[in-house]
């Protein structure tokens, strides 16, 4: 393509003409992915928390550009709490769908599952906050080392709000357990334990796979915020976000 101002031949990825500096257009990635298009006018004041929570998925360019320059701790706290809470609801729902034909075994299992649900709640809440800090640190560190990073609270705020997608994704496995009831017949305790472990493992895999897909979406949503903080192009911000999220997924899988 050529510059309409000076007729200089330029690359399709150029935003400004290298010869005269005239504005040519948007990056190719912004034309292909409208959600990453730079907002024409960014609000000077912080967007309301409810708007950040509800509109981040449909307007990531506007919302996360605003979060990058005006971070807040309230939204990420809410999202992290919901993340741990819904994860507990999911596994509690899985346990509550298991019934033993032997009444004594059923009473013992229900009593143990109630205690386990309480323990899982505290564990999941703690892990949700630790995960938020870990993923935020992995996003902040490389840009900081390259001299392009902003404050850590900007990254932790952006990651926290982007995890809204993970929270919404957790509704899918919860819904999938609504009709799955398992009746454990009378058999050897070892066989009952084996069937129980297989059922819990399948539930764990479903939850993990759903979260993996959501984390890839989180990387996409963080792109405008990274672009705003680091001043990188949209393409480089997108690639950087997916590379860092891939590393984060490996860390989380190891944990």
Secondary structure, DSSP 8 states (H G I E B T S, - for coil): -B-TTT--B--TT-SB-TTT--B----HHHHH-GGGS--SS--SS---HHHHHHHTTT-HHHHHHHHHHS--HHHHHHHHHHHHHHHHHHHHHHHHTEEESSHHHHHHHHHHHHHHHHHHHHHHHHHHHHHHHHHHHHHHHHHHHTT----HHHHHHHHHHHTHHHHHHHHHHHHHTSS--EEE-S--HHHHHHHHHHHHHHHHHHHHHHHHHHHHHHHHHHHHHHHHHH---HHHHHHHHHHHHHHHHHHHHH-
